[in-house]
Amino acid sequence: MAAHVPPSPRTLAQRAGDAAEDDVAARLSARGWRLLGRHVRAGRSELDLVAVDPGPPRILVIVEVRWRRRRDFGLPEETVDHRKLAHLRAGVGRLLEAGRLPDGTVLPDLPIRLDLVVLEPPTPAGGPARVRHHRAIG
């Protein structure tokens, strides 16, 4: 019998990313969006958030969340290049093909959009996080 191996603890960067996704999910919910799933596995892809934007018109939205503490290597938006977009599109395609989330939730029959939401630390410290929501990125 194989020994149980506990999951490895999440890194500081992973915990910061999780907190950013929590923040974005709360912001979208406060604006009336209905969150359908988080960390949705679609084949080899992971889709950060799957939600319904109440519109009008209502639309199914896949939300990629990016958090960056510093801009030493550019803006967070610059991390979503053509390879990442292709990977996201492939995941969206697999999700739509399945017609449901891994937990069995049926996807609503709505048009679909891919959004990017970026969070950066507040400037000055202690203020609100800087948030940029880019709609229909690809």
Helices and strands as residue ranges (DSSP letters): H 12-30, E 34-42, E 45-53, E 59-67, G 76-79, H 82-98, E 112-120, E 130-134
